[in-house]
């Protein structure tokens, strides 16, 4: 039997946006399973949504894809988490040139720590290149319409929060 090809898509996902969803669905064209992994960082966690709320939203958004998309969280180094899950690839989305420098540094550090783990950069879809969780939260908090930017389950949660 062929080994399941697993990719990890790490981030804060506070909240998950349509840009994230697009990236996950495109990743599934290449990999059997995507683990959407929320990095827990207690020292600088000023998230709008709790870890459990974010995991719940991710599960709701991808429930139609069954076990192909898994929502999880991790502490510590991503490379250690990747090894634990059996993933061989980290997925990172690039929106603009400004994302590249930081992402490149992270990829090189991860390669130094785990040479057998690859980082795959994917360009964000053209309709989502401006989108970030931070901007969605800001617009929603000021009463703006973010319905085209987030899945329905997230829109509902944002409406409850603001």
C-alpha positions as CSV (number, residue, x, y, z in Angstrom):
1,X,0.0,0.0,0.0
2,X,1.3,3.5,-0.9
3,X,2.3,5.8,1.9
4,X,-0.1,8.7,2.6
5,X,1.5,12.0,1.5
6,X,1.0,14.5,4.3
7,X,1.6,18.2,4.2
8,X,1.4,20.6,7.1
9,X,0.0,24.1,6.7
10,X,1.0,26.0,9.9
11,X,-0.3,29.3,11.0
12,X,-2.4,31.2,13.6
13,X,-5.6,31.1,11.5
14,X,-7.2,33.8,13.6
15,X,-9.5,33.4,11.8
16,X,-9.2,31.2,8.8
17,X,-9.9,33.2,5.6
18,X,-10.9,32.3,2.0
19,X,-7.3,32.7,1.1
20,X,-6.3,29.9,3.5
21,X,-9.2,27.7,2.3
22,X,-8.0,28.2,-1.3
23,X,-4.5,27.2,-0.4
24,X,-5.6,24.1,1.4
25,X,-7.8,23.0,-1.5
26,X,-5.0,23.5,-4.0
27,X,-2.6,21.6,-1.8
28,X,-5.0,18.7,-1.8
29,X,-4.3,18.4,-5.6
30,X,-0.8,17.3,-4.7
31,X,-1.0,15.7,-1.3
32,X,-3.4,13.1,0.2
33,X,-3.8,15.0,3.5
34,X,-3.3,18.5,4.8
35,X,-2.8,19.2,8.5
36,X,-3.9,22.7,9.2
37,X,-1.8,23.3,12.3
38,X,-2.2,26.2,14.7
39,X,1.0,27.2,16.3
40,X,0.4,27.8,20.0
41,X,2.5,30.6,21.3
42,X,1.4,31.5,24.8
43,X,3.9,34.4,25.3
44,X,2.4,36.6,22.5
45,X,-1.0,35.2,22.1
46,X,-3.4,38.1,21.6
47,X,-5.7,36.1,19.4
48,X,-9.3,37.2,18.8
49,X,-10.5,33.6,19.0
50,X,-9.4,30.9,21.4
51,X,-7.4,27.9,20.2
52,X,-10.5,25.7,20.5
53,X,-12.7,28.2,18.5
54,X,-10.1,28.3,15.7
55,X,-9.8,24.5,15.6
56,X,-13.7,24.3,15.5
57,X,-13.9,26.8,12.7
58,X,-11.3,24.9,10.6
59,X,-13.1,21.6,11.2
60,X,-16.4,23.2,10.2
61,X,-15.0,24.8,7.0
62,X,-13.4,21.5,5.8
63,X,-16.0,18.9,7.1
64,X,-17.0,18.0,3.6
65,X,-13.4,16.8,2.8
66,X,-13.4,14.1,5.6
67,X,-10.1,13.0,6.8
68,X,-8.2,14.7,4.0
69,X,-8.0,17.9,6.1
70,X,-7.1,17.6,9.8
71,X,-7.2,20.5,12.2
72,X,-4.6,20.3,15.0
73,X,-2.3,22.5,17.1
74,X,1.3,22.2,18.3
75,X,3.8,23.7,20.7
76,X,7.4,24.2,20.1
77,X,9.3,23.6,16.9
78,X,7.3,23.0,13.7
79,X,10.0,20.5,12.5
80,X,9.4,18.3,15.5
81,X,5.7,18.4,15.0
82,X,6.1,17.5,11.3
83,X,8.2,14.5,12.3
84,X,5.6,13.4,14.8
85,X,2.8,13.6,12.1
86,X,4.8,12.0,9.4
87,X,4.6,15.0,7.1
88,X,7.5,15.6,4.7
89,X,6.4,19.0,3.5
90,X,5.5,22.4,5.0
91,X,3.1,24.5,2.9
92,X,3.6,28.3,3.1
93,X,1.5,30.8,1.2
94,X,3.0,33.8,-0.4
95,X,0.9,36.9,-1.0
96,X,3.4,39.4,-2.1
97,X,7.2,39.9,-2.4
98,X,7.1,41.3,1.2
99,X,6.2,37.8,2.5
100,X,9.2,36.1,0.8
101,X,12.1,37.3,2.9
102,X,10.6,36.1,6.2
103,X,9.3,32.9,4.7
104,X,12.7,32.2,3.1
105,X,14.5,32.6,6.4
106,X,12.1,30.3,8.1
107,X,12.5,27.7,5.4
108,X,16.3,27.8,5.6
109,X,16.2,27.4,9.4
110,X,13.8,24.5,9.1
111,X,16.1,22.9,6.5
112,X,19.0,23.3,8.9
113,X,17.1,21.7,11.7
114,X,15.4,19.0,9.6
115,X,17.2,18.4,6.2
116,X,14.6,15.8,5.1
117,X,11.7,18.3,5.5
118,X,10.8,20.4,2.5
119,X,9.0,23.7,2.4
120,X,6.7,24.3,-0.6
121,X,5.8,27.9,-1.3
122,X,2.4,28.4,-3.0
123,X,1.3,31.7,-4.5
124,X,-2.0,32.9,-3.1
125,X,-4.8,32.9,-5.5
126,X,-5.2,36.2,-7.4
127,X,-8.5,37.0,-5.7
128,X,-6.9,36.6,-2.2
129,X,-3.5,38.2,-2.5
130,X,-4.5,41.2,-0.3
131,X,-6.2,39.1,2.3
132,X,-4.9,38.5,5.9
133,X,-6.6,37.5,9.1
134,X,-5.4,40.7,10.7
135,X,-7.1,42.8,8.0
136,X,-10.3,40.7,8.3
137,X,-10.5,41.2,12.0
138,X,-9.9,45.0,11.7
139,X,-12.5,45.5,9.0
140,X,-15.0,43.3,10.9
141,X,-14.4,45.1,14.2
142,X,-15.2,48.4,12.5
143,X,-18.5,47.1,11.0
144,X,-17.3,46.4,7.5
145,X,-18.6,43.6,5.3
146,X,-16.1,40.7,5.2
147,X,-18.6,38.1,3.8
148,X,-16.5,37.7,0.6
149,X,-13.3,37.2,2.6
150,X,-14.2,34.4,5.0
151,X,-16.2,31.1,5.0
152,X,-19.8,31.3,6.4
153,X,-18.9,29.6,9.6
154,X,-16.2,32.2,10.3
155,X,-18.5,35.1,9.3
156,X,-21.0,33.9,11.9
157,X,-18.3,33.8,14.6
158,X,-17.1,37.2,13.7
159,X,-20.7,38.5,13.8
160,X,-21.0,37.1,17.3
161,X,-17.7,38.6,18.5
162,X,-18.4,42.1,17.1
